[in-house]
């Protein structure tokens, strides 16, 4: 059978973890992940576009077997190449843009940039995304946190981690501050207790706040951006400022603030 020639994209989905081949462009693929084809379901998505790379872990020949157009010429929306231990086997230099999708299918592209750590001491709140999903407070900046959590000499570690930093407002400097603004996190009292534990000089760098990601990420709470890396390196995908979001990405931003479940 002669199929129409279509470009094949490779995507690394973070929620849930998976390696996917598709004929859909990133913005089409994001919309498909979020709302499907029947518009009966809604769900946030976060994924990378990746370059194909040499690998003994993934069976690239399955792309030619399974990512083919339908008999009526329709594009193949998704052909899964892996669902387990995917992130750790994708090299950092294969990662292209990161895409954030709202639950009604609006897509925002983030490009990698150099990370510049703050030059003052503060507490951080991290939401781990893949391969595990705890929410953690830490005294370590993102690059230090990434190295720490991927240090395989430690009993609790992973090979590679994708995560984002969430805003703490004034709690980042003072866990007892009454001025928390519009922080939407449940059980602020427990969050304060976790932050206080980091201040008791016990030598603890990280403290788990929640065991897992119980709902969708509120994109408005992302402080500076998204990170992915291991003990040898890290890539940073900065979040646009609120001014940029309102001026340049208004449709996506409005969707991120008002869509279902938020």
N, C-alpha and C positions, 0 to 999 in steps of 0.2 A: 504494500500500500504506500502510495506517495503522500507524505505529510507536508504541509506548508512549512517553510523554514522559519523558525522562531528563535529568538535569543533566549538562552537559558541562564537564569540567575541562580546564585547559591546564597542561601540565607542561614544565619545562625540565630535561632529563636532562643530567647532567655527565659520566657515564661509562657509555656513550659520549655525546657531545654530540648533542642532538636536541630538537626541539620536538614535543610529542605531545599530541593531544587524546584524551580517554578519558571513558567513563561511570563509571569506577571512582573511588571516593573515594581520598584520598591513602594511607590505610593499606591499602586493597585494591589500589591500583596498585603500591605498594611490594612487597607480597607477590607480585603477579603478575610484576614485573620480576625478583625474586630467584629464584623457583622455578617460574615458568610455570604451566601448567594441568595438566601431567601429573606434576609433582613429580619429574622425571627429571634436572633440571639445577639447579645452585645458583650464585648469583653475587651479589655485593654490588652495591648501587645507591645513588646519591646524586642527589637531584633537588629542584627548587623547584616549588611551585605558583605560578602567575603569573596576574595580572589581564590580560585582553585589553586591548590598547592600539592606538592608531593606528599603522599601519606600511605602507610601500610595499614592504617586503622580504618579508613573509609574506603568503601568499594565504589570508586568513581565510575566504573563501567556500568553501574546500575542506573546512572543518569540517562544514558542512551537507551536503556531497556525500558525505563518507567516514565521518564519525563518526555513524553511524546504527545502531540496534539490528539484530541479526540477525533473519532471517525468523521464527525461533521465539521472538523476544522477548528473547533474551539480550543483555546489555549489550555494546557495542563496547569492547574492552579497550584498543586503541591504534590511532590513526590518525596517522601521521607527517606533520608539516607542514614539517619542515626537518631536515637533518642536517649542514649546513655553515655556518660563520660564524653560528651561532645566538646564542651568548652575547653577542656584540658588538652585536647588533641588539635585544636586550631591555633596556629602560631599567631602571635600578635601582629606581625607584619602582613598577615592575610586579611586583617579586619579593615574594612573600608568605613563607610558612614554608619552611624547608629540612628535608628528610627524609633521615635516615640509615637504610639498610636493611642488615641482616645477611644472610649468604648463605643463611639458612634462612627469610627473609621477615619477621623482626621489624622493626618500624618505630619510629623515634624522631623526634619533631617538635622542631625548634629554631626559636625565634622571634628576630627581629632585636632587637638592643639596642645601646646606645651603647658604643663601644670606649674604654677608658681605658688608655693606654700605661703601661708600668712607668716608674718614675722613677729607674731605675738602668741602667747600661750592661751589656749582655749580648749574647751571640750567639744567633741564631735559626736554626731549621731549618724550612724551608717545603717542603711538598709541593704543587706546582702541579697543578691538577686539570683545568682547561679554559681555553683551547683547547689548551694544551700541557701536558706532564706531567713536566718535570724536577724533581728534588729539589735544593734550593739552601740553602746556609748564607749568612747575611747578618748585617751589623752594624745593619741597618735594622729598625725596629719595623714591624709589619704595615701601618700606614697609609703609612709612608715607602716600604716595599717595593712596595706597590701602585702608588703614584705613579711610582716609578722604573721598574717593569717595563712600565707603560703610557704612558711618555713617548715619544710618536711622533717626537720629534726625535732619538732614539737609533736606531742601526742595528739593535739587537736589542730589539724591543718588540712588544707586542700591544695591540689596542684596549681590551680588557677582560680581567680575569683573575679566576678563582676558585681559591682555595687554602686550605690549612689550615696551622696551625703545629703542629709535632711537638715533643715534649719532648726536651730534651738532658740533663736532670738537671744534675749539676755540671759537665758539659762546657760548659754555656752561659757559665760564668765562667772555667773553666780547662781548655783542651783536653788538658792532660797529667794531669788528675785520674785516679786509679786507682779512685775510687768512682763507678762509672757505673750502679749499681743494676741494674735488669733491662732495660736498653735492648736491644731485639731486632734492631737494625739490622745487616745484614751488613757485614763489612769495617770494623770500628770504627777500625782503623789509618788507613784512607783518610779516614774522617770527621775524625779528629784532624788529619791533614795539611791538609785543607781549612780547618778552623778556624784552624790556625796561620797559613795564608796571609793570613787576614783580620787577623791581629795584627802583620804585618810592616811596618805603616805605609806600604804602597805606595799607599794611596788606594783600594784595591779594596773595594767595598761588598758584593759578592755573589760566590759561588763555587759552581759546579755540582758536586754530589756524584754524582748519577746522572742519566743522560740521559732516563730515562723511568720511568713507574710500572710495575714488572715484576710486581707481584702486588696483591692487595687491601690496602687500608689497614687497619692494626691500629687500631681505634678507641681502644683503651686508650692509644695513644701520642699522641693528640691533646692538645696542651697546654692550649689555651684556647678554641679554636673554629675556625670557618670564616669566610672573608672573600671578598667579591666586590666589584670596583670598577674604576675607571679613574682617570685623572689628575685628575678633577674631584670624585670622591666615592667612598665605600666603605660597604658594609653589613657588619655583624658579627653572626654567629650564635654566641653563646657555648655551649660544651659544658657540660653540668651537671657539678658536682663529683663526685668518686667517691662521696662520702657520699650525694649526691642520687641518683646512679645506683643505688646499692645499696638505698636506701630507697624511692625513688619509681618507678624504672624497672628493677626487678630482673630481670624476664623478658627485656627487651631486653639489659641488661648481661650477664647470664649467657650469652645467645646470642652476644654480641659477643666474649666471652672464650673460648668453646668450640666455635664452629661450624667447619665444614669449611675446611681450608686455613690455619687459624690455630693 
